[in-house]
Amino acid sequence: MLVLTRKPGQSIYIGDDIKITLKEIKGNQIRLGIDAAPSVKIYREEIYTQILEENKSAAALSAEVPQDLGDVARAWSSQKAQTLDFMKASIKIKKKED
């Protein structure tokens, strides 16, 4: 880890596109200003950690999806056959009425 000392108003650059400026020191807190392209994602550590955990949970759930989708597809197929039979019967009844 690189550790730098900066005074309020002083900046550092990360690469050519990211500028970090020490804006203010208040007690045990500092305020940073970050200039970066909109495409650069910037998160506080606790938010970044939460995103990683949610992504891991989603990945674990997606491992179960093919089985669940298979069950849905089978249920839909059996329901589809019943619906087609019902429609055919309805058409036959309608033709008899005409």
VMD Tcl script that builds the backbone (N, CA, C; Angstrom):
set m [mol new atoms 294]
animate dup $m
set s [atomselect $m all]
$s set {name element resname resid chain x y z} {
  {N N MET 1 A 0.848 -1.172 0.000}
  {CA C MET 1 A 0.000 0.000 0.000}
  {C C MET 1 A 0.892 1.234 0.000}
  {N N LEU 2 A 0.560 2.149 -0.861}
  {CA C LEU 2 A 1.270 3.423 -0.918}
  {C C LEU 2 A 0.602 4.390 0.057}
  {N N VAL 3 A 1.365 5.011 0.927}
  {CA C VAL 3 A 0.840 5.983 1.880}
  {C C VAL 3 A 1.454 7.336 1.553}
  {N N LEU 4 A 0.603 8.336 1.340}
  {CA C LEU 4 A 1.050 9.685 0.999}
  {C C LEU 4 A 0.555 10.676 2.042}
  {N N THR 5 A 1.275 11.738 2.205}
  {CA C THR 5 A 0.855 12.826 3.083}
  {C C THR 5 A 0.422 13.986 2.203}
  {N N ARG 6 A -0.770 14.513 2.454}
  {CA C ARG 6 A -1.299 15.632 1.681}
  {C C ARG 6 A -1.911 16.640 2.639}
  {N N LYS 7 A -1.906 17.885 2.263}
  {CA C LYS 7 A -2.551 18.948 3.013}
  {C C LYS 7 A -3.841 19.312 2.284}
  {N N PRO 8 A -4.802 19.911 2.988}
  {CA C PRO 8 A -6.029 20.318 2.305}
  {C C PRO 8 A -5.730 21.148 1.054}
  {N N GLY 9 A -6.423 20.805 -0.013}
  {CA C GLY 9 A -6.224 21.488 -1.291}
  {C C GLY 9 A -5.230 20.787 -2.198}
  {N N GLN 10 A -4.414 19.878 -1.660}
  {CA C GLN 10 A -3.442 19.160 -2.478}
  {C C GLN 10 A -4.095 17.907 -3.069}
  {N N SER 11 A -3.555 17.467 -4.201}
  {CA C SER 11 A -4.157 16.357 -4.939}
  {C C SER 11 A -3.142 15.280 -5.256}
  {N N ILE 12 A -3.654 14.144 -5.648}
  {CA C ILE 12 A -2.856 13.071 -6.240}
  {C C ILE 12 A -3.590 12.596 -7.490}
  {N N TYR 13 A -2.863 12.020 -8.417}
  {CA C TYR 13 A -3.454 11.448 -9.625}
  {C C TYR 13 A -3.258 9.944 -9.613}
  {N N ILE 14 A -4.287 9.249 -10.059}
  {CA C ILE 14 A -4.196 7.809 -10.294}
  {C C ILE 14 A -4.329 7.643 -11.797}
  {N N GLY 15 A -3.245 7.241 -12.427}
  {CA C GLY 15 A -3.232 7.200 -13.883}
  {C C GLY 15 A -3.395 8.609 -14.430}
  {N N ASP 16 A -3.945 8.704 -15.629}
  {CA C ASP 16 A -4.143 10.008 -16.254}
  {C C ASP 16 A -5.557 10.540 -16.044}
  {N N ASP 17 A -6.452 9.700 -15.543}
  {CA C ASP 17 A -7.864 10.046 -15.563}
  {C C ASP 17 A -8.510 10.278 -14.200}
  {N N ILE 18 A -7.828 9.966 -13.118}
  {CA C ILE 18 A -8.452 10.093 -11.797}
  {C C ILE 18 A -7.632 11.042 -10.931}
  {N N LYS 19 A -8.304 12.073 -10.430}
  {CA C LYS 19 A -7.655 13.060 -9.560}
  {C C LYS 19 A -8.366 13.030 -8.204}
  {N N ILE 20 A -7.605 12.855 -7.142}
  {CA C ILE 20 A -8.149 12.846 -5.790}
  {C C ILE 20 A -7.566 14.039 -5.045}
  {N N THR 21 A -8.469 14.860 -4.507}
  {CA C THR 21 A -8.062 16.075 -3.803}
  {C C THR 21 A -8.505 15.992 -2.350}
  {N N LEU 22 A -7.597 16.295 -1.436}
  {CA C LEU 22 A -7.948 16.379 -0.025}
  {C C LEU 22 A -8.673 17.709 0.167}
  {N N LYS 23 A -9.954 17.648 0.485}
  {CA C LYS 23 A -10.766 18.857 0.577}
  {C C LYS 23 A -10.753 19.472 1.973}
  {N N GLU 24 A -10.845 18.615 3.007}
  {CA C GLU 24 A -11.007 19.164 4.345}
  {C C GLU 24 A -10.637 18.118 5.389}
  {N N ILE 25 A -10.130 18.574 6.518}
  {CA C ILE 25 A -9.860 17.714 7.671}
  {C C ILE 25 A -10.702 18.240 8.835}
  {N N LYS 26 A -11.546 17.361 9.404}
  {CA C LYS 26 A -12.387 17.721 10.558}
  {C C LYS 26 A -12.235 16.631 11.600}
  {N N GLY 27 A -11.555 16.896 12.667}
  {CA C GLY 27 A -11.381 15.883 13.710}
  {C C GLY 27 A -10.695 14.652 13.154}
  {N N ASN 28 A -11.386 13.506 13.255}
  {CA C ASN 28 A -10.785 12.262 12.751}
  {C C ASN 28 A -11.336 11.881 11.377}
  {N N GLN 29 A -11.922 12.840 10.669}
  {CA C GLN 29 A -12.442 12.578 9.329}
  {C C GLN 29 A -11.778 13.495 8.316}
  {N N ILE 30 A -11.686 12.990 7.093}
  {CA C ILE 30 A -11.221 13.826 5.987}
  {C C ILE 30 A -12.278 13.790 4.896}
  {N N ARG 31 A -12.306 14.813 4.081}
  {CA C ARG 31 A -13.199 14.847 2.925}
  {C C ARG 31 A -12.329 14.794 1.686}
  {N N LEU 32 A -12.670 13.882 0.790}
  {CA C LEU 32 A -11.941 13.728 -0.459}
  {C C LEU 32 A -12.829 14.157 -1.620}
  {N N GLY 33 A -12.225 14.789 -2.599}
  {CA C GLY 33 A -12.893 15.071 -3.858}
  {C C GLY 33 A -12.285 14.171 -4.913}
  {N N ILE 34 A -13.126 13.529 -5.708}
  {CA C ILE 34 A -12.630 12.599 -6.731}
  {C C ILE 34 A -13.150 13.046 -8.082}
  {N N ASP 35 A -12.236 13.356 -8.987}
  {CA C ASP 35 A -12.578 13.680 -10.369}
  {C C ASP 35 A -12.212 12.476 -11.225}
  {N N ALA 36 A -13.244 11.898 -11.852}
  {CA C ALA 36 A -13.022 10.731 -12.712}
  {C C ALA 36 A -14.108 10.701 -13.776}
  {N N ALA 37 A -13.857 9.962 -14.822}
  {CA C ALA 37 A -14.849 9.808 -15.877}
  {C C ALA 37 A -16.098 9.135 -15.307}
  {N N PRO 38 A -17.269 9.441 -15.851}
  {CA C PRO 38 A -18.505 8.822 -15.362}
  {C C PRO 38 A -18.481 7.297 -15.433}
  {N N SER 39 A -17.692 6.745 -16.341}
  {CA C SER 39 A -17.631 5.284 -16.478}
  {C C SER 39 A -16.852 4.613 -15.343}
  {N N VAL 40 A -16.101 5.401 -14.561}
  {CA C VAL 40 A -15.331 4.848 -13.444}
  {C C VAL 40 A -16.269 4.696 -12.250}
  {N N LYS 41 A -16.374 3.486 -11.756}
  {CA C LYS 41 A -17.242 3.226 -10.611}
  {C C LYS 41 A -16.463 3.483 -9.329}
  {N N ILE 42 A -17.060 4.298 -8.443}
  {CA C ILE 42 A -16.412 4.652 -7.186}
  {C C ILE 42 A -17.382 4.311 -6.055}
  {N N TYR 43 A -16.945 3.459 -5.130}
  {CA C TYR 43 A -17.788 3.029 -4.018}
  {C C TYR 43 A -17.048 3.204 -2.699}
  {N N ARG 44 A -17.797 3.481 -1.635}
  {CA C ARG 44 A -17.237 3.375 -0.291}
  {C C ARG 44 A -17.015 1.881 -0.039}
  {N N GLU 45 A -16.044 1.550 0.790}
  {CA C GLU 45 A -15.688 0.144 1.004}
  {C C GLU 45 A -16.875 -0.685 1.475}
  {N N GLU 46 A -17.675 -0.171 2.408}
  {CA C GLU 46 A -18.786 -0.966 2.937}
  {C C GLU 46 A -19.846 -1.239 1.870}
  {N N ILE 47 A -20.038 -0.315 0.940}
  {CA C ILE 47 A -20.982 -0.532 -0.161}
  {C C ILE 47 A -20.407 -1.545 -1.140}
  {N N TYR 48 A -19.130 -1.423 -1.445}
  {CA C TYR 48 A -18.473 -2.360 -2.362}
  {C C TYR 48 A -18.535 -3.785 -1.819}
  {N N THR 49 A -18.295 -3.948 -0.524}
  {CA C THR 49 A -18.358 -5.267 0.112}
  {C C THR 49 A -19.777 -5.824 0.018}
  {N N GLN 50 A -20.777 -4.980 0.238}
  {CA C GLN 50 A -22.172 -5.421 0.149}
  {C C GLN 50 A -22.506 -5.871 -1.274}
  {N N ILE 51 A -22.041 -5.136 -2.267}
  {CA C ILE 51 A -22.272 -5.510 -3.670}
  {C C ILE 51 A -21.642 -6.866 -3.959}
  {N N LEU 52 A -20.413 -7.088 -3.497}
  {CA C LEU 52 A -19.750 -8.373 -3.711}
  {C C LEU 52 A -20.541 -9.515 -3.087}
  {N N GLU 53 A -21.033 -9.319 -1.869}
  {CA C GLU 53 A -21.817 -10.360 -1.198}
  {C C GLU 53 A -23.107 -10.656 -1.954}
  {N N GLU 54 A -23.783 -9.613 -2.424}
  {CA C GLU 54 A -25.017 -9.813 -3.189}
  {C C GLU 54 A -24.736 -10.535 -4.504}
  {N N ASN 55 A -23.620 -10.208 -5.142}
  {CA C ASN 55 A -23.248 -10.907 -6.379}
  {C C ASN 55 A -22.967 -12.375 -6.117}
  {N N LYS 56 A -22.303 -12.685 -4.998}
  {CA C LYS 56 A -22.048 -14.087 -4.649}
  {C C LYS 56 A -23.354 -14.828 -4.406}
  {N N SER 57 A -24.297 -14.192 -3.718}
  {CA C SER 57 A -25.602 -14.809 -3.459}
  {C C SER 57 A -26.342 -15.056 -4.767}
  {N N ALA 58 A -26.316 -14.086 -5.657}
  {CA C ALA 58 A -26.991 -14.231 -6.944}
  {C C ALA 58 A -26.358 -15.346 -7.761}
  {N N ALA 59 A -25.036 -15.460 -7.720}
  {CA C ALA 59 A -24.345 -16.520 -8.457}
  {C C ALA 59 A -24.718 -17.886 -7.897}
  {N N ALA 60 A -24.848 -17.984 -6.585}
  {CA C ALA 60 A -25.232 -19.247 -5.970}
  {C C ALA 60 A -26.654 -19.623 -6.372}
  {N N LEU 61 A -27.544 -18.650 -6.424}
  {CA C LEU 61 A -28.923 -18.912 -6.834}
  {C C LEU 61 A -29.003 -19.304 -8.299}
  {N N SER 62 A -28.171 -18.689 -9.138}
  {CA C SER 62 A -28.228 -18.987 -10.569}
  {C C SER 62 A -27.793 -20.416 -10.862}
  {N N ALA 63 A -27.041 -21.037 -9.965}
  {CA C ALA 63 A -26.665 -22.435 -10.148}
  {C C ALA 63 A -27.893 -23.335 -10.066}
  {N N GLU 64 A -28.937 -22.887 -9.370}
  {CA C GLU 64 A -30.164 -23.668 -9.218}
  {C C GLU 64 A -31.158 -23.407 -10.340}
  {N N VAL 65 A -30.978 -22.380 -11.120}
  {CA C VAL 65 A -31.965 -21.964 -12.100}
  {C C VAL 65 A -32.271 -23.026 -13.152}
  {N N PRO 66 A -31.284 -23.697 -13.758}
  {CA C PRO 66 A -31.634 -24.653 -14.801}
  {C C PRO 66 A -32.641 -25.707 -14.335}
  {N N GLN 67 A -32.501 -26.214 -13.143}
  {CA C GLN 67 A -33.441 -27.192 -12.637}
  {C C GLN 67 A -34.816 -26.545 -12.479}
  {N N ASP 68 A -34.861 -25.358 -11.911}
  {CA C ASP 68 A -36.135 -24.669 -11.733}
  {C C ASP 68 A -36.785 -24.378 -13.086}
  {N N LEU 69 A -35.999 -23.945 -14.058}
  {CA C LEU 69 A -36.549 -23.658 -15.376}
  {C C LEU 69 A -37.043 -24.926 -16.048}
  {N N GLY 70 A -36.356 -26.020 -15.808}
  {CA C GLY 70 A -36.810 -27.300 -16.356}
  {C C GLY 70 A -38.172 -27.666 -15.809}
  {N N ASP 71 A -38.368 -27.467 -14.513}
  {CA C ASP 71 A -39.666 -27.741 -13.896}
  {C C ASP 71 A -40.741 -26.841 -14.482}
  {N N VAL 72 A -40.411 -25.569 -14.680}
  {CA C VAL 72 A -41.363 -24.632 -15.264}
  {C C VAL 72 A -41.705 -25.047 -16.694}
  {N N ALA 73 A -40.696 -25.425 -17.458}
  {CA C ALA 73 A -40.928 -25.831 -18.849}
  {C C ALA 73 A -41.826 -27.063 -18.918}
  {N N ARG 74 A -41.593 -28.031 -18.032}
  {CA C ARG 74 A -42.439 -29.238 -18.023}
  {C C ARG 74 A -43.875 -28.889 -17.640}
  {N N ALA 75 A -44.029 -28.033 -16.641}
  {CA C ALA 75 A -45.376 -27.628 -16.225}
  {C C ALA 75 A -46.076 -26.878 -17.353}
  {N N TRP 76 A -45.337 -26.007 -18.026}
  {CA C TRP 76 A -45.921 -25.256 -19.130}
  {C C TRP 76 A -46.325 -26.192 -20.265}
  {N N SER 77 A -45.478 -27.171 -20.578}
  {CA C SER 77 A -45.794 -28.107 -21.657}
  {C C SER 77 A -47.050 -28.897 -21.344}
  {N N SER 78 A -47.173 -29.396 -20.119}
  {CA C SER 78 A -48.362 -30.166 -19.772}
  {C C SER 78 A -49.593 -29.262 -19.774}
  {N N GLN 79 A -49.457 -28.036 -19.320}
  {CA C GLN 79 A -50.569 -27.090 -19.322}
  {C C GLN 79 A -50.925 -26.719 -20.752}
  {N N LYS 80 A -49.914 -26.614 -21.615}
  {CA C LYS 80 A -50.123 -26.254 -23.017}
  {C C LYS 80 A -50.970 -27.327 -23.704}
  {N N ALA 81 A -50.662 -28.594 -23.442}
  {CA C ALA 81 A -51.420 -29.691 -24.041}
  {C C ALA 81 A -52.881 -29.635 -23.583}
  {N N GLN 82 A -53.099 -29.380 -22.302}
  {CA C GLN 82 A -54.466 -29.290 -21.784}
  {C C GLN 82 A -55.199 -28.109 -22.405}
  {N N THR 83 A -54.515 -26.995 -22.569}
  {CA C THR 83 A -55.128 -25.803 -23.161}
  {C C THR 83 A -55.495 -26.066 -24.615}
  {N N LEU 84 A -54.614 -26.725 -25.362}
  {CA C LEU 84 A -54.912 -27.045 -26.766}
  {C C LEU 84 A -56.110 -27.976 -26.864}
  {N N ASP 85 A -56.182 -28.991 -26.000}
  {CA C ASP 85 A -57.327 -29.908 -25.995}
  {C C ASP 85 A -58.619 -29.145 -25.719}
  {N N PHE 86 A -58.577 -28.224 -24.760}
  {CA C PHE 86 A -59.749 -27.422 -24.430}
  {C C PHE 86 A -60.179 -26.573 -25.622}
  {N N MET 87 A -59.184 -25.954 -26.299}
  {CA C MET 87 A -59.499 -25.113 -27.454}
  {C C MET 87 A -60.105 -25.929 -28.586}
  {N N LYS 88 A -59.560 -27.114 -28.834}
  {CA C LYS 88 A -60.093 -27.982 -29.892}
  {C C LYS 88 A -61.527 -28.371 -29.564}
  {N N ALA 89 A -61.794 -28.717 -28.325}
  {CA C ALA 89 A -63.149 -29.092 -27.911}
  {C C ALA 89 A -64.091 -27.908 -28.070}
  {N N SER 90 A -63.634 -26.721 -27.724}
  {CA C SER 90 A -64.470 -25.525 -27.855}
  {C C SER 90 A -64.805 -25.245 -29.309}
  {N N ILE 91 A -63.849 -25.460 -30.202}
  {CA C ILE 91 A -64.077 -25.235 -31.634}
  {C C ILE 91 A -65.096 -26.235 -32.162}
  {N N LYS 92 A -64.976 -27.509 -31.737}
  {CA C LYS 92 A -65.927 -28.536 -32.186}
  {C C LYS 92 A -67.333 -28.195 -31.726}
  {N N ILE 93 A -67.480 -27.737 -30.502}
  {CA C ILE 93 A -68.806 -27.390 -29.976}
  {C C ILE 93 A -69.373 -26.212 -30.754}
  {N N LYS 94 A -68.527 -25.228 -31.032}
  {CA C LYS 94 A -68.991 -24.060 -31.766}
  {C C LYS 94 A -69.442 -24.436 -33.166}
  {N N LYS 95 A -68.701 -25.339 -33.835}
  {CA C LYS 95 A -69.070 -25.760 -35.179}
  {C C LYS 95 A -70.405 -26.490 -35.151}
  {N N LYS 96 A -70.660 -27.303 -34.148}
  {CA C LYS 96 A -71.930 -28.035 -34.044}
  {C C LYS 96 A -73.094 -27.066 -33.855}
  {N N GLU 97 A -72.847 -25.967 -33.105}
  {CA C GLU 97 A -73.897 -24.978 -32.856}
  {C C GLU 97 A -74.246 -24.223 -34.126}
  {N N ASP 98 A -73.278 -24.009 -35.023}
  {CA C ASP 98 A -73.519 -23.250 -36.261}
  {C C ASP 98 A -74.270 -24.129 -37.206}
}
mol reanalyze $m
mol bondsrecalc $m
mol representation Tube
mol addrep $m
